[in-house]
Amino acid sequence: MVSRSHDLALPEGTTTLIRNLINERTGMFFDNGKSDLLIDKLSPLVIERGFTSYLDYYYLLKYDTAANTEWQDVMNALSVQETYFWREIDQIKALVQTLVPQWHARNPHSTLRIWSAACATGEEPLTIAMALNEAGWFEKVPIEIFASDASSKALARAEAGVYRDRAFRNLPAHLRDRYFDAEGSCSRVKNELHSRVKWKLANLIDEGQIAPLANADFIFCRNVFIYFSESAIGRVVRSFSRFMRPPGYLFVGAAESLLRLTTDFNLTEIDDAFVYAKRERAQ
Amino acid sequence: MTRIGVFTTDSHLVIQVWDAALVQLTGITEETASGKVVTALLPDLEERGLLKCLQRSLNDGVVEVLAPAFHHYLIPCAPATPAKHFDKMQQRVTIAPLRDDDSIAGLIVTVEDVTERLERERELATPMLEALSDDDWRVRREAVQEASRRAAPEAIAALLNSVVENHHNPALLNSALQVLAAASEVDTLSPLVELLHGPNPDLRMQAALALGEQRDVRAVEALVKALQDDDTNVRYHAIEALGKLKAVEAVDALVEIAESRDFFLSFVALDALAKIGDPRIVSRIVPLLDDDLLRDPAINLLGQLGDESAVAPLTALLNTPIAPTDTIADALATLSDRYEQQFGEAGYIADLTSHEISPTGVQNLLDALETPGKENLRSIALVLGWLKSPSVDRALTRLMGRVDLRNEIIEALVRHGSSTIDLLISQLIAEDLEVRRSAVVALGRIGDSSAVPAVVNTLNDESLAVDAANALAQIGDPSAVDGLLNLIGSDDASIRQAAVSALNSVIPPSMSGRIIPLLHDSDPNVRESAVKIAGYFGYPEAASALVELSRDPNERVKCAAIEHLPYVEDERAFDVLMHAIKDETPSVRAAVARALGVMDTPEVVQPLIEGLSDDDVWVRYFSARALGRRRSSDAVEALGRVIENEKFNHVRIAALDSLGQIGGDRIAGIVSGLVKHDDPDVAHAAQLALGKSNISRAKAQRRKEDL
């Protein structure tokens, strides 16, 4: 009798190959301490494709011309979708109370454009929309809010606009009542708010995809770079800088710092929040 | 005479320094230039395409050289003396980033007046000029090298003059030397050592700084001497430079400085010693643990360089009521990680710590764990995991939801063994999925059968089912069979696979009676899983069912039956596979290729060779792989054709791997052309194949010799 194991084979060196390919194509980086996590997250995809080895799956991702849809599954498997409304609200308050008024004073007849660059299941752009609405900005200024994510699964949930209780753990109760309707054990965002946001699928590492979105006055890209390699962060931030409208403000997560990676932005403190301001070049 | 002027800008391209040589060269005064944006002083920069060079250097940190032959000049001005061929001064310009630590703070631009030289070259049409425009790149390279050799001494003299004039600018010297390094192969060591011994303390300090940056170990002797300099700042930068140069020769002198307990110098000396990494100093560092100011760097150094003898003093400090707990935990964790990496002996550091620690030390760690808002708890969790006590277990269990600490916590709880089982079982119903997941993984690792009923209960939790099945596989208790069989029809492929793998571990081979009927189940998921289990155990009584299932209407079941048919060793298997290989579905043909690869008969080689020409890339890929498993030398030629003609590199790689497995004299000739392939994966596979074929040739040779 031939003996064999049903477990997926992981030939030596394959983890590194997969890790580097994923870094190259998505920006996400799994260091040595997290490579087990990467392998775990990919296992359903390897099994679903009928492969018994991660190496075969690596070749599929790298070489198969039909792998585009597979990459979408990889993004769905790897993306971190745990977020909530009113998260790191100091930055959004700084936007609404200080930066938007400043912007409006300088551009009284323009359309304000905001991009939530890694919106996951949509809590961040909807929080921005809520905060702007609470301050009455939608009545004063034409505003476009774009929200994108690389995971089609996350984006589908954002477009559906239905949230479980955990997403509301930080949102004041009166805002939940004002902007959401109960739907079974969940809550659905009201269409007046939801329709303020335009949803797009975009991979941050693909400049062609992000160029039209980055043509914005304010970019939120929070809690993404913690999963990226330094080189990928540098690449993405340079793209932001290239396409942003001047003066341009970039918001990153509290645990993220760009100081070592770029000279395109100055870190400034606005109200109680840290914001990166695009450096205005001498002309 | 070659003349070089220098100016610097800040990050907004506002001119900061405009030196005297540049004033002389261009006629533009310092008052006119300083404080002005470059584009205001030189408005046509963008139009001439030069602004982008400045911006590229500023943004990307690259050194840009504007060759006079192409750009002619950066700053428009008349030649110093009238020239026949040029109405403007011809300039060779080097633009380099001005660094401030790791960021780019501005630019340093050198402008060299090369008008005279160009004039002379044009006039004389020297052999050098001819050589520079020679068609042969080797001649041109020689000429360029010769040109830069001739310019270098004058260039360095001019630049150093500029540095002396502007020595209030701390980054200038380094950047000036960087320019020289980029522009020519000038030895910058001697002038720097001269500056280090000069009369001006500011310049001595900057020379020390620059010598550290240059990473040239020939500077060590001069820098060690500079440790005696009268000026503290010079000594400070000499210490730092010796650290950067990893100067083992300086260790004794640096330890003495550390022992002097002069905070300004001792701190940087400890940092330099850490960089040098000489472990002989450890015993001399231990007394510094008593010094409030130097304690933290001393602890770090002991963690980084110490051996087991550092554990006792570190733990003794941890046992004090005002211990710097986080720093000590980090040091112990670093020490333990290093022992694990070097000797596979993390446990030794753990045992020593556990032996030395007092209740106060344990409490310090527990308190540190509870400090709110702390992000990095890995070291504390790791050290706590070395200590066996119910309060430690409870504390660790509270952190089980932290994905970043999962490994440390699970390792600790597993090490504490069966005493933690009840605690872990109680966490299987925690609200947080990560806590439940860590608990189930730890229970699997502990492997105690008493946890089976509780773990089986979690199989219904879809988000935990895979981990629970894996845990049950590790425990290996047959009482889990019923629970696992309930999962083999799951719609989730990974849950099905985990259940099948677990059943293969826990089900006794004699239980074929439970599996065979499932081969006829109405649910294709159940049939597929049952095929995999029957194939794993090679139940002979499953053979007819597998033959039948190789024609199953469900593609996955069909593929599974085909792939597992060889394992039940039935004489119909080959014919069944030969029938299936004509299937129009590529995934079925690929399954046939995989199955043929494990069959122990020479008849499989020809159909696999034919599989190399299949329309579907994955059939070709698995055929190539299967031929390697068969180690058939009859396939060498066909695999060679794949290497030559295949469109997809993964099939080429599979062919290379297989050729390596087959071995033999012909392989080297086929694969050697690919060892420098553009695709690194192909090149790597070719190198491996070549290596394997060499080994197999050597073995064959040895066998011959033995005979």
Boltz contact constraints between the chains, C-beta under 6 A:
constraints:
  - contact:
      token1: [A, 1]
      token2: [B, 538]
      max_distance: 6.0
  - contact:
      token1: [A, 2]
      token2: [B, 567]
      max_distance: 6.0
  - contact:
      token1: [A, 2]
      token2: [B, 598]
      max_distance: 6.0
  - contact:
      token1: [A, 6]
      token2: [B, 500]
      max_distance: 6.0
  - contact:
      token1: [A, 6]
      token2: [B, 501]
      max_distance: 6.0
  - contact:
      token1: [A, 6]
      token2: [B, 504]
      max_distance: 6.0
  - contact:
      token1: [A, 7]
      token2: [B, 501]
      max_distance: 6.0
  - contact:
      token1: [A, 43]
      token2: [B, 494]
      max_distance: 6.0
  - contact:
      token1: [A, 44]
      token2: [B, 494]
      max_distance: 6.0
  - contact:
      token1: [A, 47]
      token2: [B, 493]
      max_distance: 6.0
  - contact:
      token1: [A, 47]
      token2: [B, 494]
      max_distance: 6.0
  - contact:
      token1: [A, 47]
      token2: [B, 497]
      max_distance: 6.0
  - contact:
      token1: [A, 48]
      token2: [B, 493]
      max_distance: 6.0
  - contact:
      token1: [A, 59]
      token2: [B, 650]
      max_distance: 6.0
  - contact:
      token1: [A, 63]
      token2: [B, 648]
      max_distance: 6.0
  - contact:
      token1: [A, 63]
      token2: [B, 649]
      max_distance: 6.0
  - contact:
      token1: [A, 63]
      token2: [B, 650]
      max_distance: 6.0
  - contact:
      token1: [A, 260]
      token2: [B, 102]
      max_distance: 6.0
  - contact:
      token1: [A, 263]
      token2: [B, 103]
      max_distance: 6.0
  - contact:
      token1: [A, 263]
      token2: [B, 104]
      max_distance: 6.0
  - contact:
      token1: [A, 282]
      token2: [B, 12]
      max_distance: 6.0
  - contact:
      token1: [A, 282]
      token2: [B, 13]
      max_distance: 6.0
  - contact:
      token1: [A, 282]
      token2: [B, 37]
      max_distance: 6.0
